[in-house]
Amino acid sequence: MSKLFKPVIYLQGGLGNQLFQYVFYLNLLANDDQVKFDIGRLIHDKQHNNISVVDFLQLNENSYRSSKNKSLPYLIKDSIISKFIRYVLRRLNIRKTSSSFYDYDAMTSYADLGKDKKNYIGYFQFVDSALFAKSFLESKLSELYRKELDSYLLSYSGKVGLHIRRGDFVTSKDIKHDCVSLDYVKSAINSTLQEIVVFSDDINWCKENLYEYPSLKFHNGSNAFYDFLALSQCSNYILSGSTFSWWAAFLFSSKNTEVVFPKGQGAQFLSNNSNKKIGWLYS
């Protein structure tokens, strides 16, 4: 018997989180061709300079919705009542309602996720979904950005991409958004003999604080999309815990890709279990 509703995944956050939500959508779509995703809250918030996975992947407009704020479910709508409902659910650690699944802290396990809901709201940072869609995304990006990827590969192959996330991590109180320390960055730099290229949303801060390493190269990108593509063409990585840099390291990676993460990061996509599923060399 067919469903009486079409399940919808609602996208929010920056490019890295959107990619996790989008591949979760692809994962569900494989078993239910009625599934859609909605970018209404993205457009409403205008966060991260209006960066959207829809623009990045040049997705067909028939594949997604863009609901007005007043039409969004309460669990994602921008309103006082919605904020109160979300606050109560988080305090009570409630993720499931009769119609929705609310992955408010991106810590729902893939195995425990209910797949019979009308609305899926949250971050769904599942490595399982990322692995499911890896080849598709690599092919899509290669098709759309072949010239740029070839150029970045020529420049950055064999090098270590060091990503330092600043921006909203500086002010966030979420433990999973903690800015990495200079001690971590310097320790990681000292641990490799490979040439390092620094990527950051605050490249001037990096230059000011890493002046003692004259051999460092600094990537000066034009926008987030091309920074992402450039970072993805490095061979190995020193990451800061952001979903943006994780995705750049993950796509086009192989079993030989070496990745360094900071200790103490609570995000499940950085866990030992997740890294073992990917199979790359990590420390």
LINMO-V643363 format. One record per backbone hydrogen bond with DSSP energy under -1.0 kcal/mol. CO is the residue of the C=O (numbers start at 1). NH is the residue of the N-H. Records with the same first field share a line. If there is no record, write none. Layout:
# LINMO-V643363
CO->NH, NH
This chain:
# LINMO-V643363
7->36
8->120
9->38
14->18
15->19
16->20
17->21
18->22
19->23
20->24
21->25
22->26
23->27
24->28
25->29
26->30
28->31
32->35
36->9
37->65
38->11
39->43
40->44
41->45
42->46
47->50
48->51
52->56
53->57
54->59
60->63
65->39
68->71
69->72
73->76, 77
77->79
79->83
80->84
81->85
82->86
83->87
84->88
85->89
86->90
87->91
88->92
89->94
95->102
99->118, 119
100->97
101->121
102->104
103->123
118->8
119->101
120->10
121->103
124->126
126->130
127->131
128->132
129->133
133->137
134->138
135->139
136->140
137->141
138->142
139->143
140->144
141->145
145->149
146->150
147->151
148->152
149->153
150->154
151->155
152->156
153->157
156->159
159->235, 236
160->197
161->238
162->199
166->169
167->170
168->172
174->177
175->178
181->185
182->186
183->187
184->188
185->189
186->190
189->192
195->160
196->217
197->162
198->219
199->164
202->206
203->207
204->208
205->209
206->210
210->213
213->216
217->198
223->227
224->228
225->229
226->230
227->231
228->232
230->233
231->234
236->161
237->260
238->163
242->246
243->247
244->248
245->249
246->250
247->251
250->253
254->257
257->281
258->237
259->283
260->239
267->270
268->271
271->275
272->276
273->277
274->278
275->279
281->259
